[in-house]
Amino acid sequence: MGGWAADWATEGGEGMERRYSSKLHVGEGWATTLAQDLLEPEHQRGFAGPHNPSDFAERLYACEALKPAAPRNEDVAEPYSLQWFLDIETQRHSRQGRWIPRLLEFAKHPGETLLGLGHGLGTDWLQYARHGAAVVVCSPSAEQLGLIRRNFELRGLAGRFVQTGFAPLPLENACIDVACVSSLLHEVAQPQEVVDEVYRVLKPGGKVLAVTGARYDVDFWHHLCFPLNRWLLGRRTPRDKQPAPFSGRQLRRLFGRFGEHRVYKRHLRRSEVPHLWRWMPMPMLERMLGRVLVLKAFKPLSTAMESHS
């Protein structure tokens, strides 16, 4: 990616003073990780790089929109334009992603400071800003921050964008009301360090929302219950190469310092379910076979008294 991203990815939120070109060129780096977004296992293929900018933009679109492939027709919006981001948002939060706005509580945190950690184009985080939250996004990638900031500013939304590693974070103790950690914990070598940093920057009573891949998803149960299918049909999936790292119990253990844990399993297409099970209601199938775990937990209020003792 060129210098535009580095110029915009600095800390701060100056609003709309810079006019954007509708044609931008993106490169490799953080996007290789984005290509492995846990919410869409069929995307777990590394990008070849920026050698074909059009194809690269289509892959970004598909990954963020939770689609098997980006649309290929004349009506597709110009990459990185406002309409392109709006189309991604519409597709991401509909159909199999309909659980996202409710479980991630987009409308429940007006007036609060929300920390966004993870990979993507900021499609979920800007929903909090739209509902009145002050959003702080941290990422080690200037390229990713450039796209996230563009996404915010094309909507007229302010945010604070900080280029930094995930641990440690350049934030004060107890300065964040809510932390949304998305598509990150399975990527870092030391997820406990990230969780400990989130704990540190959260205020007593603050909430964490963590989204990560589910170990016991539809692929796991399909391979367990129908082991011959993979051999007879020669099918391979990303799960054959690298299992998702977390079960619900493991996720609770990772966030052990937090209290009031609740874990939800979501994200599934009916077409991914073996025919033998498709008669079951979709909400039940999601809770049994979903690809994504969402954890909600709170930093104990007792930490406020400890800090003053």
Protein Blocks (a to p, Z undefined) as FASTA:
>chain_A
ZZklmmmmpgcjebjmbccdfbdcddehjkmmmmmofklmklmccdfbjkbmmlmmmmmm
mmmnopabdcddfklccehiaklmmmmmmmmmgcjlmmmmmmnommlmghiacddedede
hlmmmmmmmnopacddddfbfklmmmmmmmmmmnopacddddddfbdcfbdehibfbdcd
ehklmmpmblmlmmmmmmmmpcghiacddddddfblmklmmmmmmmmlmmmnopacfklm
occfbdfklmmmmmmmpghiacddehiafklpcfklmmpcfklmmmmmmcbdcddddddf
klmmmmmZZ
